Amino acid sequence: MTTPPLPTISTHHRAPPPWPPPKNATNPRVKIRCGVLAPPAGQALQTAAAAPGPRSTNYPPNRVPGTDVNLHIQRLCRAGDLAEAVRLLGSDGVDVRSYCAVIQLCGEERSLEAGRRAHAVVRASGGGAGGIGSVLGKRLVLMYLKCSDLGSAREVFDEMPPQVADVRVWTSLMSAYAKAGDFGEGVLLFTQMHCCGVSPDAHAVSCVLKCIASLGSITDGEVVHGLLEKLGLGAECAVANALIALYSRCGWMEDAMQ
């Protein structure tokens, strides 16, 4: 029996190909697999260029997603971009926190025009997802006072329930009336604050004492003096100075020395 040639019997004894392969060597399997999975030439680049990135902010007005618009407004306020922040207030899904941030920035920038625009958007939208509340109302009052618009501040203040205004809002409003020369309204606001159950602090007491001193009403001064003694505010430096100025202006030098 004739033995067949060795190459026709087995091929696993053949010498392995050289490694690493030559640079000009090609693998037909890889070539076919890439050709099956890869899209036509230029299609991948066109698709990537046409699709917007996940962080794209080039949204038209009123079309910014709700979860994105509030974060975007917060970033704009931190960056001081008031115009763009006010523009985005008209978008859908804006919450109370974003309204407050923009209104606060309007006050810091002393921009009455931007503040009025923001207030108009708040009125039209109902104040955001949580509705107009005490926090938003207080921000509006303080914004108008910083922008020297006492009339608008008082309008917003009168729309708020008196109990929701804190001592800072009451005192800021009293101080604004005192600067405007309307000392009687400042004293009246202090009386209303006390009737609403809001405890005055040293700044509120010193402010109303200055109003009383300007009016020369020693009777009201004695009433406030008795109140601040009950509250334990008599030792405050600002309160003591206001009391001295009150009694000195009214001619009660003995009480001023005490």
Backbone as CSV, one residue per row, in Angstrom:
resi,resn,N_x,N_y,N_z,CA_x,CA_y,CA_z,C_x,C_y,C_z
1,MET,0.853,-1.202,0.000,0.000,0.000,0.000,0.871,1.227,0.000
2,THR,0.560,2.082,-0.922,1.400,3.278,-1.077,0.982,4.351,-0.079
3,THR,1.937,4.933,0.625,1.659,6.005,1.610,1.415,7.313,0.891
4,PRO,0.269,7.973,1.175,-0.022,9.259,0.492,0.935,10.342,0.939
5,PRO,1.005,11.350,0.166,1.891,12.469,0.564,1.457,13.052,1.909
6,LEU,2.419,13.522,2.671,2.172,14.035,4.030,1.235,15.238,4.071
7,PRO,1.334,16.217,3.175,0.435,17.389,3.268,-1.031,17.039,3.127
8,THR,-1.385,15.942,2.420,-2.798,15.609,2.236,-3.376,14.869,3.424
9,ILE,-2.548,14.389,4.360,-3.046,13.653,5.529,-3.405,14.601,6.667
10,SER,-2.584,15.524,7.026,-2.813,16.395,8.192,-2.200,17.760,7.927
11,THR,-2.910,18.741,8.485,-2.415,20.115,8.331,-2.076,20.759,9.672
12,HIS,-2.387,20.045,10.801,-2.119,20.679,12.093,-0.657,20.649,12.461
13,HIS,0.149,19.918,11.685,1.583,19.920,11.932,2.303,21.008,11.169
14,ARG,1.510,21.814,10.419,2.158,22.877,9.663,2.731,23.923,10.612
15,ALA,3.728,24.606,10.177,4.352,25.667,10.994,3.380,26.837,11.145
16,PRO,3.219,27.400,12.365,2.294,28.538,12.571,2.774,29.765,11.816
17,PRO,1.846,30.661,11.532,2.250,31.887,10.819,3.132,32.750,11.722
18,PRO,3.914,33.576,11.142,4.823,34.425,11.945,4.037,35.406,12.813
19,TRP,4.584,35.693,14.004,3.943,36.651,14.951,4.993,37.623,15.469
20,PRO,4.746,38.899,15.479,3.502,39.531,15.005,3.394,39.490,13.502
21,PRO,2.181,39.533,12.970,2.018,39.451,11.510,2.601,40.675,10.843
22,PRO,2.910,40.578,9.583,3.408,41.757,8.846,2.361,42.866,8.830
23,LYS,2.820,44.098,8.710,1.928,45.256,8.717,0.966,45.249,7.542
24,ASN,1.383,44.667,6.430,0.515,44.666,5.255,-0.441,43.482,5.234
25,ALA,-0.431,42.644,6.306,-1.315,41.485,6.335,-2.724,41.910,6.703
26,THR,-3.711,41.260,6.155,-5.117,41.575,6.427,-5.837,40.323,6.878
27,ASN,-6.833,40.502,7.728,-7.644,39.394,8.220,-8.997,39.450,7.531
28,PRO,-9.351,38.465,6.737,-10.628,38.533,6.008,-11.836,38.558,6.931
29,ARG,-11.716,37.874,8.127,-12.861,37.875,9.035,-13.129,39.281,9.565
30,VAL,-12.087,39.962,9.985,-12.250,41.319,10.495,-12.787,42.236,9.418
31,LYS,-12.317,42.017,8.227,-12.739,42.874,7.129,-14.227,42.696,6.850
32,ILE,-14.688,41.435,6.888,-16.100,41.183,6.626,-16.959,41.694,7.769
33,ARG,-16.488,41.439,9.035,-17.274,41.857,10.193,-17.417,43.372,10.248
34,CYS,-16.364,44.101,9.996,-16.444,45.556,9.993,-17.354,46.055,8.885
35,GLY,-17.316,45.356,7.760,-18.170,45.787,6.673,-19.642,45.575,6.970
36,VAL,-19.970,44.556,7.802,-21.365,44.302,8.138,-21.879,45.305,9.149
37,LEU,-21.069,45.593,10.192,-21.516,46.453,11.280,-21.399,47.928,10.963
38,ALA,-20.432,48.309,10.175,-20.191,49.728,9.940,-21.249,50.306,9.014
39,PRO,-21.760,51.515,9.273,-22.714,52.164,8.365,-22.004,52.658,7.126
40,PRO,-22.763,53.068,6.141,-22.125,53.613,4.933,-21.234,54.794,5.263
41,ALA,-20.302,55.018,4.386,-19.312,56.076,4.626,-19.991,57.426,4.774
42,GLY,-19.617,58.155,5.842,-20.140,59.498,6.071,-21.432,59.546,6.858
43,GLN,-22.145,58.400,7.012,-23.441,58.430,7.696,-23.266,58.665,9.186
44,ALA,-22.257,58.056,9.801,-22.061,58.217,11.244,-21.726,59.651,11.584
45,LEU,-20.901,60.278,10.780,-20.530,61.657,11.060,-21.723,62.581,10.899
46,GLN,-22.559,62.332,9.891,-23.728,63.179,9.693,-24.724,63.027,10.826
47,THR,-24.920,61.785,11.308,-25.859,61.563,12.406,-25.382,62.229,13.672
48,ALA,-24.082,62.120,13.972,-23.547,62.739,15.184,-23.629,64.245,15.110
49,ALA,-23.441,64.791,13.917,-23.501,66.246,13.797,-24.925,66.753,13.893
50,ALA,-25.899,65.938,13.434,-27.280,66.403,13.448,-27.914,66.288,14.818
51,ALA,-27.488,65.289,15.636,-28.107,65.088,16.945,-27.567,66.095,17.933
52,PRO,-28.434,66.775,18.713,-27.951,67.725,19.715,-27.332,67.003,20.890
53,GLY,-26.371,67.605,21.505,-25.702,67.033,22.660,-26.626,66.966,23.848
54,PRO,-26.320,66.116,24.850,-27.199,65.991,26.021,-27.243,67.233,26.871
55,ARG,-26.249,68.105,26.804,-26.206,69.321,27.600,-26.482,70.566,26.775
56,SER,-27.060,70.372,25.590,-27.335,71.536,24.764,-28.369,72.427,25.431
57,THR,-28.138,73.719,25.441,-29.046,74.698,26.059,-29.665,75.618,25.026
58,ASN,-29.578,75.262,23.747,-30.147,76.108,22.700,-31.617,75.747,22.492
59,TYR,-32.405,75.929,23.537,-33.826,75.642,23.444,-34.585,76.913,23.105
60,PRO,-35.666,76.812,22.342,-36.517,77.989,22.109,-37.262,78.344,23.376
61,PRO,-37.766,79.573,23.492,-38.525,79.962,24.680,-39.719,79.040,24.896
62,ASN,-40.040,78.791,26.172,-41.171,77.979,26.609,-41.031,76.511,26.226
63,ARG,-39.839,76.074,25.762,-39.656,74.678,25.397,-38.514,74.034,26.177
64,VAL,-37.937,74.719,27.142,-36.873,74.124,27.933,-37.489,73.105,28.874
65,PRO,-36.946,71.873,28.968,-37.519,70.889,29.890,-37.544,71.417,31.310
66,GLY,-38.606,71.056,32.071,-38.781,71.594,33.411,-37.624,71.280,34.332
67,THR,-37.075,70.064,34.230,-35.968,69.705,35.105,-34.705,70.469,34.760
68,ASP,-34.596,70.907,33.504,-33.405,71.628,33.077,-33.535,73.126,33.270
69,VAL,-34.732,73.676,33.112,-34.877,75.126,33.127,-34.574,75.691,34.504
70,ASN,-34.963,74.995,35.562,-34.697,75.505,36.903,-33.212,75.478,37.228
71,LEU,-32.530,74.405,36.818,-31.084,74.354,37.020,-30.388,75.432,36.202
72,HIS,-30.884,75.648,35.002,-30.277,76.657,34.131,-30.481,78.055,34.707
73,ILE,-31.671,78.334,35.241,-31.929,79.644,35.843,-31.048,79.853,37.067
74,GLN,-30.873,78.810,37.867,-30.015,78.932,39.049,-28.576,79.250,38.648
75,ARG,-28.099,78.598,37.594,-26.734,78.879,37.130,-26.619,80.298,36.595
76,LEU,-27.632,80.758,35.876,-27.607,82.122,35.345,-27.607,83.151,36.470
77,CYS,-28.373,82.896,37.514,-28.405,83.835,38.647,-27.065,83.871,39.360
78,ARG,-26.447,82.718,39.528,-25.117,82.706,40.164,-24.088,83.421,39.302
79,ALA,-24.260,83.347,37.981,-23.333,84.028,37.078,-23.666,85.500,36.899
80,GLY,-24.814,85.947,37.404,-25.199,87.352,37.268,-25.806,87.710,35.931
81,ASP,-26.242,86.709,35.153,-26.850,86.968,33.837,-28.342,87.217,34.043
82,LEU,-28.693,88.442,34.423,-30.076,88.756,34.783,-30.997,88.722,33.574
83,ALA,-30.563,89.259,32.443,-31.430,89.332,31.266,-31.861,87.946,30.799
84,GLU,-30.925,87.014,30.721,-31.261,85.665,30.273,-32.105,84.934,31.309
85,ALA,-31.833,85.173,32.590,-32.627,84.527,33.641,-34.078,84.995,33.598
86,VAL,-34.291,86.290,33.385,-35.658,86.809,33.289,-36.349,86.251,32.051
87,ARG,-35.616,86.102,30.953,-36.213,85.564,29.728,-36.705,84.135,29.937
88,LEU,-35.952,83.341,30.686,-36.331,81.950,30.892,-37.452,81.781,31.907
89,LEU,-37.815,82.843,32.624,-38.919,82.722,33.580,-40.233,82.375,32.895
90,GLY,-40.351,82.700,31.612,-41.571,82.368,30.889,-41.640,80.938,30.413
91,SER,-40.632,80.131,30.717,-40.635,78.736,30.292,-41.585,77.916,31.158
92,ASP,-41.934,76.752,30.656,-42.807,75.847,31.401,-42.010,75.148,32.502
93,GLY,-42.663,74.914,33.631,-42.052,74.144,34.706,-41.184,74.931,35.657
94,VAL,-41.220,76.259,35.612,-40.412,77.066,36.529,-41.026,76.993,37.924
95,ASP,-40.200,76.728,38.947,-40.713,76.597,40.303,-40.469,77.872,41.103
96,VAL,-40.961,77.878,42.343,-40.883,79.063,43.198,-39.437,79.416,43.514
97,ARG,-38.601,78.407,43.664,-37.199,78.680,43.981,-36.530,79.488,42.880
98,SER,-36.832,79.176,41.640,-36.242,79.926,40.529,-36.783,81.347,40.478
99,TYR,-38.089,81.515,40.725,-38.650,82.870,40.782,-37.955,83.695,41.862
100,CYS,-37.770,83.106,43.031,-37.133,83.834,44.136,-35.697,84.210,43.793
101,ALA,-34.973,83.307,43.133,-33.588,83.596,42.776,-33.498,84.771,41.808
102,VAL,-34.379,84.802,40.817,-34.351,85.899,39.839,-34.768,87.212,40.493
103,ILE,-35.800,87.173,41.326,-36.265,88.399,41.989,-35.201,88.942,42.932
104,GLN,-34.520,88.049,43.632,-33.442,88.503,44.509,-32.316,89.150,43.711
105,LEU,-31.986,88.568,42.555,-30.949,89.154,41.711,-31.376,90.517,41.184
106,CYS,-32.656,90.688,40.881,-33.150,92.005,40.448,-32.912,93.051,41.533
107,GLY,-33.156,92.678,42.784,-32.912,93.611,43.872,-31.442,93.911,44.069
108,GLU,-30.606,92.886,43.960,-29.168,93.102,44.117,-28.610,93.992,43.011
109,GLU,-29.147,93.838,41.802,-28.697,94.650,40.678,-29.400,96.009,40.611
110,ARG,-30.367,96.230,41.516,-31.151,97.474,41.522,-31.806,97.725,40.161
111,SER,-32.276,96.638,39.547,-32.898,96.724,38.227,-34.414,96.676,38.399
112,LEU,-35.030,97.847,38.444,-36.477,97.915,38.632,-37.223,97.382,37.416
113,GLU,-36.714,97.650,36.222,-37.383,97.168,35.005,-37.419,95.649,34.960
114,ALA,-36.276,95.018,35.246,-36.251,93.553,35.257,-37.124,93.002,36.376
115,GLY,-37.147,93.692,37.517,-37.992,93.240,38.612,-39.469,93.294,38.273
116,ARG,-39.886,94.338,37.576,-41.292,94.424,37.171,-41.644,93.352,36.148
117,ARG,-40.728,93.064,35.241,-40.975,92.001,34.271,-41.101,90.654,34.972
118,ALA,-40.207,90.408,35.932,-40.279,89.152,36.679,-41.577,89.063,37.478
119,HIS,-41.991,90.175,38.062,-43.244,90.191,38.827,-44.435,89.921,37.918
120,ALA,-44.408,90.470,36.703,-45.498,90.224,35.756,-45.579,88.749,35.379
121,VAL,-44.429,88.112,35.192,-44.425,86.683,34.870,-44.962,85.872,36.043
122,VAL,-44.597,86.283,37.257,-45.090,85.588,38.449,-46.608,85.676,38.531
123,ARG,-47.151,86.855,38.282,-48.609,87.014,38.323,-49.294,86.174,37.244
124,ALA,-48.713,86.157,36.048,-49.337,85.424,34.946,-49.309,83.915,35.162
125,SER,-48.269,83.439,35.816,-48.113,81.994,35.996,-48.691,81.488,37.304
126,GLY,-49.057,82.384,38.195,-49.565,81.950,39.489,-48.484,81.662,40.495
127,GLY,-47.237,81.980,40.164,-46.149,81.839,41.127,-45.388,80.545,41.041
128,GLY,-45.537,79.794,39.959,-44.776,78.572,39.827,-45.575,77.365,40.301
129,ALA,-44.876,76.239,40.379,-45.554,74.986,40.697,-46.139,74.993,42.103
130,GLY,-45.509,75.705,43.033,-45.982,75.716,44.404,-46.930,76.841,44.729
131,GLY,-47.228,77.715,43.778,-48.126,78.831,44.033,-47.409,79.974,44.719
132,ILE,-48.053,81.156,44.701,-47.472,82.330,45.342,-47.609,82.170,46.847
133,GLY,-46.497,82.172,47.545,-46.499,82.012,48.987,-45.788,83.146,49.673
134,SER,-45.576,82.964,50.963,-44.972,84.017,51.768,-43.537,84.301,51.351
135,VAL,-42.789,83.257,50.979,-41.387,83.454,50.603,-41.290,84.327,49.362
136,LEU,-42.089,84.030,48.361,-42.060,84.806,47.125,-42.548,86.226,47.357
137,GLY,-43.576,86.386,48.177,-44.074,87.722,48.474,-43.047,88.569,49.199
138,LYS,-42.344,87.981,50.148,-41.309,88.723,50.878,-40.169,89.129,49.955
139,ARG,-39.797,88.237,49.040,-38.733,88.586,48.086,-39.158,89.752,47.202
140,LEU,-40.412,89.775,46.806,-40.899,90.876,45.971,-40.877,92.197,46.734
141,VAL,-41.304,92.185,47.989,-41.295,93.415,48.787,-39.876,93.942,48.944
142,LEU,-38.953,93.069,49.307,-37.568,93.502,49.506,-36.944,93.972,48.196
143,MET,-37.298,93.325,47.074,-36.763,93.743,45.777,-37.208,95.156,45.431
144,TYR,-38.491,95.445,45.614,-38.993,96.784,45.299,-38.392,97.836,46.227
145,LEU,-38.185,97.489,47.482,-37.575,98.450,48.401,-36.133,98.750,48.006
146,LYS,-35.389,97.719,47.589,-34.013,97.952,47.145,-33.973,98.792,45.877
147,CYS,-35.010,98.670,45.063,-35.089,99.461,43.833,-35.765,100.811,44.051
148,SER,-36.010,101.169,45.320,-36.581,102.479,45.694,-37.983,102.681,45.140
149,ASP,-38.751,101.609,45.028,-40.144,101.705,44.594,-41.026,101.348,45.786
150,LEU,-41.228,102.317,46.663,-41.979,102.076,47.892,-43.442,101.756,47.603
151,GLY,-44.015,102.405,46.589,-45.417,102.161,46.267,-45.687,100.719,45.872
152,SER,-44.850,100.167,44.980,-45.041,98.776,44.556,-44.784,97.814,45.707
153,ALA,-43.790,98.146,46.538,-43.510,97.292,47.693,-44.709,97.229,48.630
154,ARG,-45.348,98.364,48.845,-46.509,98.375,49.730,-47.690,97.632,49.109
155,GLU,-47.850,97.709,47.800,-48.934,96.970,47.143,-48.765,95.465,47.341
156,VAL,-47.544,94.983,47.144,-47.297,93.553,47.342,-47.486,93.185,48.810
157,PHE,-47.024,94.059,49.703,-47.147,93.794,51.137,-48.611,93.706,51.557
158,ASP,-49.446,94.573,51.028,-50.863,94.563,51.383,-51.580,93.336,50.831
159,GLU,-51.061,92.742,49.760,-51.664,91.527,49.214,-51.321,90.298,50.046
160,MET,-50.272,90.383,50.844,-49.855,89.260,51.670,-50.651,89.236,52.972
161,PRO,-50.940,88.055,53.511,-51.502,87.997,54.864,-50.505,88.583,55.865
162,PRO,-50.932,89.452,56.765,-49.974,90.115,57.667,-49.148,89.146,58.503
163,GLN,-49.706,87.959,58.789,-48.996,87.033,59.659,-47.793,86.383,58.985
164,VAL,-47.758,86.358,57.644,-46.674,85.657,56.958,-45.438,86.531,56.794
165,ALA,-45.580,87.834,56.965,-44.425,88.726,56.837,-43.578,88.627,58.099
166,ASP,-42.275,88.444,57.932,-41.401,88.349,59.092,-40.940,89.736,59.511
167,VAL,-40.163,89.775,60.590,-39.752,91.058,61.158,-38.849,91.823,60.200
168,ARG,-38.119,91.104,59.360,-37.240,91.793,58.412,-38.049,92.611,57.412
169,VAL,-39.136,92.037,56.909,-39.971,92.755,55.944,-40.633,93.953,56.607
170,TRP,-41.185,93.765,57.804,-41.798,94.879,58.518,-40.794,96.007,58.750
171,THR,-39.606,95.649,59.223,-38.598,96.668,59.531,-38.124,97.380,58.275
172,SER,-37.939,96.630,57.193,-37.501,97.256,55.940,-38.536,98.248,55.437
173,LEU,-39.797,97.898,55.577,-40.857,98.804,55.142,-40.926,100.041,56.042
174,MET,-40.773,99.852,57.349,-40.756,100.998,58.269,-39.594,101.929,57.959
175,SER,-38.431,101.347,57.714,-37.255,102.153,57.404,-37.444,102.936,56.114
176,ALA,-38.093,102.323,55.124,-38.339,103.021,53.860,-39.265,104.211,54.061
177,TYR,-40.293,104.050,54.875,-41.187,105.181,55.160,-40.460,106.269,55.948
178,ALA,-39.588,105.867,56.857,-38.826,106.863,57.617,-37.913,107.666,56.695
179,LYS,-37.265,106.988,55.740,-36.405,107.696,54.794,-37.217,108.624,53.894
180,ALA,-38.452,108.231,53.612,-39.320,109.075,52.785,-39.943,110.217,53.576
181,GLY,-39.726,110.260,54.888,-40.270,111.328,55.720,-41.660,111.065,56.252
182,ASP,-42.208,109.887,56.003,-43.541,109.539,56.492,-43.378,108.773,57.809
183,PHE,-43.060,109.494,58.875,-42.776,108.862,60.162,-44.037,108.280,60.795
184,GLY,-45.172,108.903,60.552,-46.416,108.384,61.108,-46.749,107.000,60.589
185,GLU,-46.498,106.768,59.295,-46.758,105.444,58.721,-45.793,104.414,59.296
186,GLY,-44.577,104.838,59.592,-43.627,103.926,60.219,-44.089,103.477,61.590
187,VAL,-44.607,104.419,62.391,-45.129,104.065,63.716,-46.354,103.170,63.589
188,LEU,-47.212,103.455,62.615,-48.405,102.638,62.407,-48.038,101.208,62.015
189,LEU,-47.026,101.059,61.186,-46.582,99.719,60.794,-46.058,98.942,61.998
190,PHE,-45.343,99.625,62.885,-44.845,98.949,64.085,-46.008,98.468,64.950
191,THR,-47.031,99.283,65.074,-48.210,98.886,65.849,-48.907,97.688,65.219
192,GLN,-49.041,97.690,63.891,-49.670,96.568,63.203,-48.840,95.298,63.359
193,MET,-47.530,95.437,63.280,-46.660,94.276,63.443,-46.849,93.654,64.821
194,HIS,-46.907,94.493,65.845,-47.091,93.993,67.207,-48.450,93.319,67.362
195,CYS,-49.483,93.870,66.739,-50.820,93.275,66.820,-50.901,91.942,66.082
196,CYS,-50.068,91.760,65.054,-50.059,90.504,64.297,-49.272,89.402,64.995
197,GLY,-48.669,89.725,66.128,-47.926,88.720,66.870,-46.489,88.543,66.433
198,VAL,-45.971,89.459,65.625,-44.574,89.390,65.188,-43.718,90.121,66.218
199,SER,-42.781,89.417,66.820,-41.939,90.010,67.858,-40.900,90.922,67.222
200,PRO,-40.794,92.167,67.650,-39.786,93.073,67.085,-38.399,92.744,67.604
201,ASP,-37.409,93.017,66.792,-36.022,92.876,67.224,-35.438,94.262,67.462
202,ALA,-34.135,94.309,67.726,-33.487,95.582,68.048,-33.573,96.565,66.888
203,HIS,-33.467,96.074,65.659,-33.521,96.967,64.500,-34.914,97.579,64.348
204,ALA,-35.944,96.777,64.561,-37.308,97.298,64.446,-37.593,98.336,65.527
205,VAL,-37.137,98.076,66.758,-37.378,99.015,67.858,-36.630,100.321,67.633
206,SER,-35.370,100.228,67.225,-34.607,101.456,66.983,-35.202,102.255,65.829
207,CYS,-35.746,101.557,64.830,-36.357,102.253,63.691,-37.605,103.016,64.116
208,VAL,-38.470,102.364,64.900,-39.693,103.048,65.313,-39.390,104.163,66.305
209,LEU,-38.348,104.010,67.120,-37.973,105.085,68.044,-37.488,106.318,67.285
210,LYS,-36.799,106.104,66.175,-36.367,107.241,65.357,-37.574,107.945,64.740
211,CYS,-38.575,107.161,64.329,-39.797,107.772,63.791,-40.515,108.576,64.869
212,ILE,-40.588,108.011,66.070,-41.261,108.710,67.170,-40.507,109.978,67.544
213,ALA,-39.179,109.903,67.541,-38.384,111.093,67.855,-38.605,112.182,66.820
214,SER,-38.722,111.803,65.560,-38.962,112.801,64.514,-40.340,113.432,64.663
215,LEU,-41.303,112.660,65.172,-42.643,113.203,65.401,-42.735,113.977,66.715
216,GLY,-41.775,113.741,67.618,-41.810,114.398,68.927,-42.900,113.866,69.835
217,SER,-43.297,112.627,69.647,-44.377,112.031,70.438,-43.775,111.259,71.604
218,ILE,-43.637,111.924,72.738,-43.037,111.282,73.893,-43.930,110.182,74.456
219,THR,-45.240,110.325,74.296,-46.166,109.302,74.802,-45.940,107.968,74.098
220,ASP,-45.861,108.003,72.772,-45.570,106.775,72.025,-44.193,106.234,72.389
221,GLY,-43.255,107.139,72.648,-41.920,106.703,73.033,-41.915,105.938,74.338
222,GLU,-42.687,106.399,75.304,-42.751,105.702,76.586,-43.409,104.332,76.441
223,VAL,-44.412,104.244,75.567,-45.061,102.950,75.333,-44.068,101.952,74.740
224,VAL,-43.314,102.389,73.739,-42.326,101.508,73.116,-41.212,101.178,74.100
225,HIS,-40.830,102.140,74.943,-39.792,101.899,75.947,-40.220,100.787,76.900
226,GLY,-41.474,100.830,77.347,-41.962,99.768,78.221,-41.997,98.416,77.522
227,LEU,-42.325,98.411,76.222,-42.366,97.156,75.473,-40.982,96.543,75.323
228,LEU,-40.002,97.365,75.001,-38.671,96.808,74.788,-38.042,96.330,76.094
229,GLU,-38.442,96.919,77.214,-37.960,96.416,78.497,-38.510,95.020,78.764
230,LYS,-39.770,94.783,78.395,-40.352,93.455,78.559,-39.673,92.435,77.654
231,LEU,-39.270,92.880,76.473,-38.617,91.979,75.518,-37.136,91.786,75.810
232,GLY,-36.599,92.561,76.727,-35.180,92.435,77.054,-34.253,93.047,76.024
233,LEU,-34.737,94.074,75.315,-33.931,94.718,74.276,-33.319,96.033,74.734
234,GLY,-33.515,96.399,76.005,-33.015,97.691,76.471,-31.512,97.803,76.474
235,ALA,-30.817,96.673,76.580,-29.358,96.709,76.630,-28.712,96.771,75.251
236,GLU,-29.496,96.645,74.195,-28.936,96.708,72.844,-28.422,98.120,72.556
237,CYS,-27.249,98.191,71.937,-26.611,99.489,71.695,-27.469,100.371,70.791
238,ALA,-28.005,99.797,69.714,-28.822,100.587,68.788,-30.082,101.097,69.468
239,VAL,-30.681,100.276,70.323,-31.894,100.688,71.032,-31.580,101.781,72.041
240,ALA,-30.482,101.629,72.774,-30.103,102.639,73.772,-29.830,103.988,73.111
241,ASN,-29.140,103.969,71.984,-28.864,105.230,71.276,-30.155,105.876,70.772
242,ALA,-31.091,105.058,70.293,-32.364,105.604,69.818,-33.176,106.193,70.968
243,LEU,-33.119,105.571,72.145,-33.821,106.112,73.312,-33.223,107.442,73.756
244,ILE,-31.904,107.524,73.766,-31.245,108.783,74.142,-31.633,109.892,73.173
245,ALA,-31.637,109.571,71.863,-32.017,110.578,70.868,-33.468,111.000,71.045
246,LEU,-34.338,110.056,71.392,-35.755,110.374,71.581,-35.957,111.321,72.765
247,TYR,-35.421,110.959,73.915,-35.636,111.785,75.105,-34.930,113.134,74.984
248,SER,-33.792,113.142,74.330,-33.090,114.420,74.160,-33.874,115.350,73.248
249,ARG,-34.424,114.808,72.180,-35.164,115.643,71.233,-36.463,116.158,71.855
250,CYS,-37.052,115.371,72.735,-38.297,115.796,73.383,-38.044,116.644,74.635
251,GLY,-36.785,116.909,74.960,-36.461,117.742,76.108,-36.457,117.029,77.434
252,TRP,-36.457,115.737,77.439,-36.426,114.965,78.670,-34.979,114.532,78.936
253,MET,-34.170,115.460,79.325,-32.739,115.210,79.472,-32.453,114.247,80.621
254,GLU,-33.254,114.321,81.683,-33.021,113.428,82.823,-33.225,111.971,82.426
255,ASP,-34.298,111.724,81.689,-34.526,110.355,81.214,-33.461,109.940,80.210
256,ALA,-32.981,110.885,79.413,-31.927,110.564,78.453,-30.647,110.156,79.167
257,MET,-30.332,110.811,80.297,-29.132,110.467,81.048,-29.267,109.092,81.700
258,GLN,-30.478,108.733,82.077,-30.689,107.429,82.691,-30.578,106.307,81.659
